[in-house]
Amino acid sequence: MLATLIVVFREVIEAALIVAIVLGASRGIPGRGRWVSLGLGLGLAGAGLVALFADVINGSFSGNGQAIMNACILLAAVGMLAWHNIWMSSHGKELAAEVKQVGQAVLSGSKPLTALMIITLVAVMREGSEVVLFLWAIAAGGAEHFSMVIGGFIGLAAGVALGVLLYRGLLTIPLKHFFSVTGWLVLLIAAGLAAQAAAFFNQAGLLPALGNSLWDSSHILSQGSLPGQMLHVLVGYTARPSGIQLLFYGVTLTTILSLMHWVGKRHARALTRAP
Amino acid sequence: MSRTALALSALLSLAAYSASADNAPVEIDIKAQAFVPAEIQVPAGVKVELHVVNTDDLPAEFESYDLSREIVVPGHGQVKVFIGPLDPGRYRFFNDFHQESEGYVVVTGDAKK
């Protein structure tokens, strides 16, 4: 039971931490609850489908289907996180003002609500499919595995609780700094997910490693430990990164930062020009 | 040379990078959730294709922090994983669905080929 609990907990926290930060980062955007719930529902349905068709997915792309699918959905999430942050670079101040003073002018421009939905969907689907596959196999094993299924559900609850805790923690950040903190968190998550995507492309033999183990910090912080795993999700911590992972990380980070800077500046200019 | 030309040549060299490995594939079986053999030898400095074959009813997840590898192996299914080129050393992998089961990729030989 304990083993199952731990396996499920580890899978769930990856999704829970991402959803918690996305929920924090979109604080004050009207309708976000509905869109994140939609993402959650679609993600769970997607997780079931991925688990159901695991054999078909594995067989596609000459046996590399799973790695390629993972890489692509990770990159989709990176794109959505980037869109969110770039949008926030021009609307963050207004949003902060609105959170402070509910009932102010409604925000203009297309809000990245679809982005929120897709990020949630991707996070839940990716980790969820593993949980579904795992619990399903245990449940199929018969009544003697009942305690293992219970363990799985406790693991699920514990993972969600950790996400809620992180979200509550985020809300204690003063509003003045709130969106810059969540912005940085989203940025680092995006860079980390891009590095994960690079590893999957390399695993499928589609991209070169450009050097394995550029450094080895597993003695200082093991990726298997809870802090190591949380940092893996939050900032993309990898104990023994390859060159291609580092490259994807750096390119994603600088690209999103430059776009945020550029859009933020253009928005500020437009504001000063307006009468 | 313009930046576009540089980017283009970089893309072309990536495209030329083939998905084939340098040696014959190495098979690792999963029996009763454990890896058989639990230790495989591969030469340094070459790309190696691993075939992970699950003979159990239960799904497994072949995972390695040392190699940044992660792939679900369905019950009675098999998957393909490319690793390397690696420097000499021991690289741990494990079954994420049954964490006590572990194995090592042992890389020997000269890293510079």
Contacts between the chains, C-beta under 8 A, distances in Angstrom:
chain1	res1	chain2	res2	distance
A	3	B	98	7.4
A	3	B	99	7.2
A	6	B	99	7.5
A	7	B	96	7.0
A	7	B	97	5.9
A	7	B	99	7.5
A	10	B	96	7.8
A	54	B	59	7.4
A	54	B	72	6.5
A	54	B	74	4.6
A	54	B	77	7.2
A	55	B	74	5.5
A	55	B	77	5.7
A	58	B	74	6.7
A	58	B	77	5.9
A	58	B	78	7.8
A	58	B	79	5.7
A	62	B	19	7.8
A	62	B	80	7.8
A	63	B	78	7.9
A	63	B	79	6.7
A	63	B	80	4.0
A	64	B	19	7.5
A	64	B	80	6.2
A	66	B	71	5.7
A	66	B	72	6.5
A	66	B	79	6.6
A	67	B	71	6.4
A	67	B	81	7.9
A	70	B	70	7.9
A	129	B	72	7.9
A	130	B	61	6.8
A	130	B	72	6.1
A	133	B	59	5.0
A	133	B	72	6.3
A	133	B	74	7.2
A	134	B	59	6.5
A	134	B	97	5.5
A	137	B	57	6.9
A	137	B	58	4.7
A	137	B	59	5.3
A	137	B	75	6.4
A	138	B	58	7.6
A	140	B	57	7.7
A	141	B	57	7.7
A	141	B	58	7.6
A	199	B	68	4.2
A	199	B	69	7.5
A	199	B	70	7.9
A	200	B	70	7.9
A	202	B	68	7.7
A	202	B	82	7.2
A	203	B	68	7.8
A	203	B	69	5.6
A	203	B	70	7.8
A	203	B	71	7.0
A	203	B	81	5.8
A	203	B	82	6.0
A	204	B	19	7.2
A	204	B	82	6.8
A	205	B	18	7.9
A	205	B	19	3.9
A	205	B	20	7.4
A	205	B	21	7.2
A	205	B	47	7.3
A	205	B	49	7.3
A	205	B	82	3.9
A	206	B	17	7.8
A	206	B	19	6.0
A	207	B	14	6.9
A	207	B	17	7.2
A	208	B	14	7.6
A	208	B	17	5.4
A	209	B	84	7.3
A	209	B	85	6.9
A	212	B	67	7.5
A	212	B	84	7.0
A	212	B	85	7.2
A	212	B	86	5.3
A	212	B	87	6.6
A	213	B	66	7.6
A	213	B	87	6.7
A	218	B	65	6.8
A	218	B	66	7.3
A	222	B	65	7.4
A	223	B	65	4.1
A	224	B	65	6.1
A	238	B	65	8.0
A	238	B	68	6.3
A	239	B	65	5.8
A	239	B	66	7.7
A	240	B	65	7.0
A	240	B	66	5.5
A	240	B	67	7.8
A	240	B	68	7.1
A	241	B	68	7.2
A	242	B	68	6.3
A	245	B	68	6.6
